[in-house]
């Protein structure tokens, strides 16, 4: 089985790569398939080094360039994981770049899949940014996407592309609107949700973190490992299980900023709170306040998707990983 991962140099891309190399197989349609090759694509050089008997190709390619993207498909892929994206705040600030990467690059990949003789399984990560304001307290599985940001609009367009290419039989597409992934290691990125990891990660490292939103703001989050588990679970499902709804919401955890901080203090002690600075950022608020915080996820639950138990488990898992490293 030959697999393509875009955005492979990013956090989730690297975690997914590590998991695939570790298990050496990919579960599809109730069968296990040996992985023969991983092709890892990113716009920037991929720094991660992997030691595996599985053949690995690392390529620095801008997939928004149609000709360069076409080169990737000189040999066919069984599965495509499309994780590359320009994230929320960055997409809002750079309108042209957002559409180039989040829409044009997705269409380039779908066209590559379309030209193949075999029908590849095409997975894409999306976002709750596809929703706007005046939302119900809990978002049902089938709820219209009415984005109020460029990033949300771009992801909604990409979702429709995956759905239509699948309807035409050009690929077997499936999409997950992932919750905010928390806790991400490293430094903050350009995502509006970046503060969710920062207010945990930085204080644990005895560094300052800014909380740019009201502490009563509720968020929909998922741990990194559960995010990867959910991606693999979505790809493993038989097409008939998701054919009428190729875009799903995995079970996430609804938690307020204050509940995150309370749990952080409970686990790390009172001193950790000195590293939190409260400084409202209207630009961040304008984006994240349009994001719903609670989803029914009924279909995903019925399909056996994994889920996090509570915020304490997520913080403890990050602390344990940090100590191990």
C-alpha positions in Angstrom: 0.0 0.0 0.0 1.4 3.4 -1.1 0.3 6.4 1.0 0.6 10.1 0.5 0.6 12.6 3.5 0.5 16.3 2.8 1.5 18.7 5.6 3.7 15.9 6.8 6.2 18.3 8.5 3.5 19.6 10.7 2.6 18.3 14.2 -0.3 16.1 13.3 1.4 15.0 10.0 4.5 13.9 12.0 2.3 12.1 14.6 0.4 10.3 11.8 3.6 9.3 10.1 5.1 7.9 13.3 1.9 5.9 14.0 1.9 4.4 10.5 5.6 3.5 10.7 5.0 1.9 14.1 2.0 -0.2 13.1 3.4 -0.9 9.6 -0.2 -1.6 8.5 -3.3 0.4 7.6 -6.7 -0.9 8.5 -9.2 -0.5 5.7 -12.7 -2.1 5.3 -12.1 -4.5 8.1 -8.8 -5.7 6.6 -5.2 -4.9 7.4 -3.0 -3.9 4.5 0.8 -3.8 4.6 2.3 -0.3 4.0 5.0 -0.4 1.3 5.8 3.3 1.0 5.1 6.6 2.6 5.4 9.8 0.5 5.7 12.8 2.8 5.0 16.2 1.3 5.4 19.6 2.8 6.0 23.2 1.5 9.0 23.4 3.8 11.9 20.8 4.3 10.7 18.0 6.6 13.0 18.0 9.6 11.8 14.7 11.1 14.1 11.7 10.6 12.5 8.2 10.4 14.2 4.9 10.6 12.0 2.2 9.1 12.0 -0.8 6.8 9.1 0.9 5.0 10.2 3.0 2.1 10.0 6.7 2.8 10.2 9.7 0.4 10.3 13.2 1.8 9.6 15.9 -0.7 9.5 19.7 -0.4 6.7 20.7 -2.8 4.2 23.5 -3.1 1.0 21.5 -3.9 -0.8 24.7 -4.8 1.4 24.7 -8.0 -0.6 22.5 -10.3 2.4 21.2 -12.4 4.4 20.4 -9.3 1.5 18.6 -7.7 1.0 16.6 -10.9 4.5 15.3 -10.5 3.6 13.6 -7.3 1.1 11.4 -9.1 3.5 9.8 -11.5 2.8 6.7 -9.4 -0.6 5.9 -8.0 -1.6 6.1 -4.3 -3.9 3.9 -2.4 -4.6 6.4 0.4 -4.1 10.2 0.5 -4.0 12.1 3.8 -4.4 15.8 3.1 -3.4 17.7 6.2 -1.7 20.7 4.6 -3.4 24.1 5.3 -3.0 27.8 6.0 -4.5 28.1 9.5 -7.3 30.5 10.7 -5.7 33.8 11.6 -3.1 33.5 8.8 -5.8 32.7 6.2 -7.7 35.8 7.4 -4.7 38.1 7.1 -3.5 36.7 3.7 -6.7 36.2 1.6 -4.9 35.1 -1.5 -2.6 32.6 0.2 -5.5 31.1 2.1 -7.4 30.3 -1.1 -4.3 29.2 -2.9 -3.4 26.6 -0.2 -6.8 25.6 1.3 -8.8 25.5 -2.0 -6.5 25.4 -5.0 -4.1 22.8 -3.5 -7.0 20.6 -2.5 -8.4 20.7 -6.0 -5.0 19.9 -7.4 -4.8 16.8 -5.2 -8.3 15.7 -6.1 -7.5 16.1 -9.8 -4.4 13.9 -9.2 -6.6 11.3 -7.6 -9.1 11.6 -10.4 -6.5 10.7 -13.1 -5.5 7.5 -11.3 -6.8 4.1 -12.6 -7.5 3.0 -9.0 -9.9 4.9 -6.7 -7.9 6.1 -3.8 -9.2 6.8 -0.3 -8.9 10.6 0.1 -8.9 12.0 3.7 -9.0 15.7 4.6 -9.0 17.6 7.9 -11.5 20.4 8.1 -12.5 22.8 10.9 -15.5 24.1 13.0 -14.7 27.5 11.4 -17.2 26.5 8.7 -19.9 27.5 11.1 -21.0 31.1 12.0 -23.1 32.8 14.6 -26.7 32.2 15.9 -25.9 28.6 16.5 -27.8 26.1 18.6 -26.3 25.1 21.9 -25.3 21.7 20.4 -24.5 21.3 16.7 -26.3 18.3 15.2 -24.6 16.1 12.6 -26.4 17.7 9.7 -26.1 21.5 10.1 -25.5 24.0 7.4 -22.0 25.5 7.0 -22.3 29.3 7.1 -18.7 30.5 7.6 -17.9 34.0 8.9 -14.1 33.9 8.1 -12.0 33.4 5.0 -10.6 30.2 6.6 -14.0 28.8 7.3 -15.2 29.6 3.7 -12.1 28.0 2.3 -12.6 24.8 4.3 -16.3 24.7 3.4 -15.4 24.9 -0.3 -12.8 22.2 0.1 -15.4 19.9 1.8 -17.8 20.4 -1.1 -15.0 19.5 -3.6 -14.2 16.3 -1.7 -17.9 15.4 -1.6 -18.5 16.1 -5.3 -15.4 14.2 -6.5 -16.5 11.3 -4.4 -20.0 11.4 -5.8 -18.6 11.2 -9.3 -16.5 8.2 -8.3 -13.1 10.0 -8.7 -12.1 9.1 -5.2 -13.5 7.8 -1.9 -13.4 10.9 0.2 -14.0 11.5 3.8 -13.5 14.6 6.0 -13.2 15.2 9.7 -14.0 18.6 11.2 -11.4 18.3 14.0 -11.8 20.0 17.3 -8.9 22.3 18.5 -6.0 20.0 19.1 -4.6 20.4 22.5 -1.8 20.2 23.8 0.5 20.9 20.8 4.2 21.0 21.7 6.7 23.6 20.4 5.9 27.3 19.8 2.6 29.0 19.1 1.5 29.0 15.4 -0.7 31.5 13.5 -3.9 29.7 14.3 -6.5 31.7 16.3 -6.8 28.7 18.6 -3.1 28.6 19.3 -3.6 30.1 22.8 -5.5 26.9 23.9 -2.2 25.0 23.9 -0.1 28.0 25.0 -2.0 28.5 28.3 -1.1 24.9 29.3 2.3 24.4 27.6 4.1 27.6 28.5 3.3 27.7 32.2 4.4 24.1 32.5 7.7 25.2 30.9 7.8 28.3 33.3 7.2 30.7 30.4 4.6 33.4 30.1 1.4 32.8 28.1 -1.3 35.2 27.1 -4.9 34.3 27.4 -6.6 36.5 24.8 -10.2 35.6 25.4 -12.8 35.6 28.3 -12.2 32.8 30.7 -15.8 31.7 30.4 -15.4 31.0 26.7 -16.1 27.3 26.0 -14.0 25.4 23.5 -14.3 22.1 21.7 -11.0 20.2 22.0 -9.3 16.9 21.3 -5.9 15.5 22.4 -3.2 14.9 19.7 -3.3 11.1 20.1 -7.1 11.0 19.9 -7.0 13.2 16.8 -4.7 10.7 15.1 -6.8 7.8 16.3 -9.9 9.5 14.9 -8.2 10.2 11.5 -7.2 6.5 11.2 -10.7 5.4 12.3 -12.3 7.6 9.6 -10.1 6.2 6.9 -10.7 2.6 8.0 -14.4 2.8 7.7 -16.1 1.1 4.7 -17.5 3.5 2.2 -21.1 2.4 2.7 -20.8 3.4 6.4 -20.2 7.1 5.5 -21.5 7.4 1.9 -24.4 9.7 2.8 -22.3 11.8 5.1 -18.7 12.1 4.2 -18.0 14.9 6.7 -18.2 14.0 10.3 -17.6 15.6 13.7 -15.5 13.2 15.9 -16.4 13.2 19.6 -14.6 16.1 21.2 -14.5 17.5 24.7 -16.3 20.7 25.6 -14.5 22.8 28.3 -14.2 26.4 29.3 -10.9 28.3 29.5 -11.4 28.6 33.2 -11.8 24.8 33.6 -8.5 24.4 31.7 -6.8 26.8 34.0 -8.3 25.2 37.1 -7.1 21.8 36.1 -3.7 23.1 35.3 -3.4 24.7 38.7 -4.7 21.4 40.3 -2.0 19.4 38.6 1.0 21.8 38.6 0.3 23.9 41.7 -0.5 27.5 42.5 2.8 28.8 41.2 1.9 27.9 37.6 -0.7 30.7 37.5 1.9 33.4 37.7 2.8 32.7 34.1 -0.7 33.4 32.8 -1.4 37.0 31.5 -4.9 38.1 30.6 -4.9 40.4 27.6 -8.0 40.4 25.4 -7.3 40.3 21.7 -10.3 41.5 19.6 -9.0 39.9 16.4 -8.7 36.5 18.1 -12.1 36.9 19.8 -13.8 37.8 16.5 -12.7 34.5 15.1 -13.1 32.0 18.0 -16.4 33.4 19.2 -17.9 32.1 15.9 -16.8 28.6 16.6 -19.4 26.3 18.2 -18.3 24.4 21.4 -20.6 21.4 21.6 -21.4 18.8 19.0 -23.8 15.9 19.1 -21.4 13.7 17.0 -24.1 11.0 17.0 -22.9 9.3 13.8 -19.3 9.3 14.9 -20.3 7.8 18.2 -22.4 5.1 16.5 -19.3 4.3 14.4 -17.1 3.7 17.4 -14.9 6.8 17.2 -12.4 7.2 20.2 -12.8 10.1 22.6 -11.0 11.9 25.5 -12.4 11.4 29.0 -11.7 14.8 30.5 -9.4 17.8 30.4 -7.4 16.3 33.3 -6.5 13.3 31.2 -5.3 15.6 28.3 -3.1 17.7 30.5 -1.7 14.7 32.4 -0.9 13.0 29.1 1.0 16.1 27.9 2.9 16.3 31.2 3.9 12.6 31.0 5.1 12.9 27.4 7.1 16.0 28.3 8.8 14.2 31.2 9.6 11.2 29.0 11.3 13.5 26.5 
